[in-house]
Amino acid sequence: MRALLLKGPHKFGLENVAPPQPSQGEVIIDVEVTGLGGSEVAALQNPGLRPLPNIMGHGLCGVTTAGQRIAVFPLSGCGDCLYCNQGQSQLCNDWNLIGVQRPGGFAEQVSVPESALVHLPASLSWEQASFIEPFANAVNAWERSQPKPTDSVLIVGAGLLGLGLTAMARDQGCGSVFVSDLSPNRLEAALSLGACEVARTFGREFDIVFDTVGTEVARTECINRTKKNGKSVFLGFASQSLSVDFTRMIREQKTFIGSFVFSREQFAKAMELVQGCSSKWVRNVSFSEVEAELMAYENGDFEPIKSVLRPQKSV
């Protein structure tokens, strides 16, 4: 089968590799769609935990050999620790992610644990299904911040995480949701999902501010736009560090919240939220286009709201 292998920083190779051989309790999936996003860009810069060569792609959906349309819950843990028993396997010291520690969806087929299969309703297109994984991240961030209906909310970034937060805010009845981004297309999408106002930036403060971008500029904006007694929530991964004025944070009684990945329940909730997404927001790409798409994302020249690899349609 064909697979796109990450061989090192900014080194990709499309190769014919042996089809996956499922272990006991695993299922072979014909991959229909795999999302491209910030995690893949970060891996392109620094493979990190990934054994090389690596088949990336953790936000994937496809069809089982029995013909069932499924999304893949990509995360697993040891199953025995405190966090796994609480349904938070992303906090397990032995967490394992498809597309990181084991082969992912940048291939025509992948073997996954049967327990990872989540049935997809027929009403969801493959393009809509590709939003489930990033929206699940947004659900976790929203639930960790515990907004009240009366809170004013700013979402910095109208990419996949920002749109997921916007959809979650509407679902939870929050009527004061503002979204900032540089892309008119993304801001238009945010309005369609329930944002009450969008702009390149805002000059006021908010009760809760979400940073979905992860750059130093975005994180600083997140902190500066948070009211006293407010919450700054971080789920973007672009930068490793940030200089923070902790004296100011203490005096203004601000709360900093980190948010990482999601639970099975949050994944299921995201499946409901993505029904409001438009398939027109998605660009389908082939194996040969993936590297250029990720480079455009890295360089800030990324135009679509989301790009996905379609292995079964690649030439």
N, C-alpha and C positions, 0 to 999 in steps of 0.2 A: 504494500500500500504506500501511498505518498504521505510524507510528513515533513513539516518545516522544523528544522532543528536549530536551536540556539547553541552556538559553539563557543561563544565568548562575547565580550563587549562589542556590540555592533557587528556581530558575525553570524549570519544566517545561512542555512543551506537547505534547499529542497531536495529530498532524497527518497528513494524507494527503500523502505525498511520492511522487516518481517511483520505480518499482522500480529496484533496482541494475542497472547494466549491466556485466557482467563483462569485464575486460580479458583479454588472452591469458594462458592458464594459470590462470584463475580459474573458480570454480564457484559457481552460485547455490544457496543453502541455504534451505529452508523451516524457519524457526526453531521448534523444539518447546519448548525450555526454555532460559532464561537466568537464571543465579544473581544474587541481590542480596546484597551483602556490604559489608565495610568499605571497599573501594575505591570503590564507588559513593557511599557516605556521604561519604567524603573529597572526592570530586568535586562532590557537592552543595554542600559548604561552600566549596570552592575548585577551580574547573575546571582550574587548573594548565596542563598541556601540551595540553589538549584544545582544538582549534579549535571555536569556537562558531558556530552551533548544532551540538551533538554528539549522535550516537546512541551511548549508552554500552552496556556489556554485553560482557565478555570471556570469561565462563565459559558458553559456549553449546554446545548440541547440536541436531541437527535431521536433516533428510532431504534428500538431493540430488535433483535432477530425475530421476535414474535410479532413485530409490527406495531408496538406501542409507542406513541409519542411521549417523550419524557424530557424533563429538565433534570440536571444532575446537581444534587447538593454536594458541593465540592470538598467539604471539610470533615475531618474525623479527628478523634483524640484517642487517648488510651482506653477510655470507657470506664475507668475505675477511680479516677481522682475526684477531688472535691468539685472542680469546675465541670467536669464531664457529667457528674451526677446532678449538677444544677442546670444542665442543658447548655453550658457555655464552653463547648469544646475548643473554641478559639483561644481560650486562656490556658488550656492544657499545655504542660511543658513538652509533651510529645505530639503536638498538633501536626496534622498532615494534610496538605492541600493538593488536590489534583492540579497538574500543571506546574507544580513546584517540586515536591519530593517524589512525585510519580508522574508518568506521562499524561499530558492533557489533550485539549481539543484542537490543537494545530495539526490535525491528522485526519485521515478519512475514517479511521476507526479508533476507539479507545475502550479499554476494559475498566469497568468501575464496579465497586461493591453493589450488590443488589439493593442493599439498604439505602444507597444514595439516590435511587430512582424516585422521582416525583412526577406523578401523572400530569400531563398537560391537557387542559380542556381544548376541545376542537375549535372553540371560538377564538383562540389565540393564534395569530400568525407566528411564523418563526422569528420575524423581525421583532414583534412585541415580546416574545419569549426571551429574547436576548437582553431585555431590560431587567429581568427578574433578579439576577445576581447583584448588580449595582444598586437596585432599589432596596434589596434586603439590607445592604449596608446602611442605607438611609433610614430604614425602619429602626435599626438598632440605635443609631445616633439620636433619633427623635425620642425613643423610649427612655434612653439614658438621661436625656435632658429634662424630661417630665414637664413640658410646657403646660401652662394653664390656658384656657380659652381666651383669657383677656391679655395674654402676653403679646408684645410686639416682637416679631421675629424677622431677622435679616439672614438670608442665605447668600453667602459669598461664593459665586460660581454657579452657572446654570448648565453644567455638564450633567452627566448621568446621576451623580450623587445629589447635586442640587435639585434636579428635576424630581428625583425620588423623594427628597424632603418636601418639596412643594406639593406633590401629590399626597404625601402623608399628612401634611398640615391641613389640606382641604378635607381629607377623610376624617380627621380628628376634630373638625369644627373650629380650627383656628382662623379667625377672620382678618388678622393683621399680619400678612406675610409679604415681605419685600425681598426681591431678588436682584443681585447685581452681577453683571457680566459685561464683557466687551463685545460679545457677538449678538447682533440684532436677531439672528435666527434662533438662538438659544433663549433669548429674552421673550421672543414671541411664543416659544414652546412653554416657557414658564407661565405666561399669562393663560395659555390654554389649559394648564393644569391647576389653575386656581390662585396664582399670585395676584395680589391686589395692586401692586405697583412694581415696575421694573426700571432699572437705570444702570448706567455704567458705574456709578458710585452714589452713595448717599452721605449727606453731611450731618446726619442726626445719630442719636444713640438708640439702642434697642435692648429689650429685656434679655433676649437670647440671640446670639449670633453664631451661625455655623460656618466654619471654614471647610469647604469641600475641595479646595485647590491644592493647598499644602505648600505653596511657595512662601518664602520669608515675607514678601509683600502682602500676600493674602492673610497670613497668620497675624501679622501686625495690624492689618485692617480689622480683622476679627476682634482683636483685643481692644483696639481704640474705639470701635463702634458699640462696645458693650457697656451698658449703663452700670452705675454703682449698684451693688447687690445683684448684678446680672450674671449670666452664664455664657462663657465662651466655649464652644464645642468644636473639637478638631477631629476630622476624619480624612483629610487629604494627606498624601504621602510624598509630595515632590521634594521636600527638603528634609535634611537630617536634624538640623539644629536651629535655634532661634534665641536671640538675646532678649530676655524678659526683665522688665522692671518689677521685681517682686515686692519692693516697698510700696509701689503704687497699687499693685494687685491687692496687697494686704489692707492698705488704708481704704481702698474703695470696695472691699469685701466682694471681690469678683471670684467666681468659681470657674476653674478650668476643668473641662471634661474631655477625656479621650474616648474614642469609639473605634472598635476594631472588629470587622467582619460581622457575623450574625448567627442566630440560632435557627433550628428547623422551623420553629413557629414563626419567626420573622421572615424566613424564606417563603413560607406559605402566605403570609400577609402581603408580601411583595407581589405575589402572583395575582392577587386581586387588584393591586394598584396599577399594574402595567396595562390593564385593559383600556386605560385612558390615553395610552401612548399611540402615536401615529407611525405606521410602517414607513411613511415618507421621511421620517427623521433618520432613517438608517441607510447607510451605503453598504452594499454587498461587494466584497472584494475577493479576489482569487489568491491562491498561494503566492503567486509571483508579485502581487501588489502589497502584501502585508508589510514588508520591511519599509517601503516608501511611505506607507500610511503611518507607521509608527514614528518614522523620522519627521514627518510633517507635524505630528502631534507633539513631538519633543521640541521642535523649532517654533511652535506657535503658529504654524500655517495650516492647522487642522480645521476644515470647514464644516463637515457634517456633524450632527449632534452625536451620532454613534456610527462606527464602522464595525462590520462583522465579517469574519472569514466564512465562506460557504464551501467547505471541502468537496461536497458531492457535485458542485457545479464548476469547480475550478478546472482550468485548462492548463 
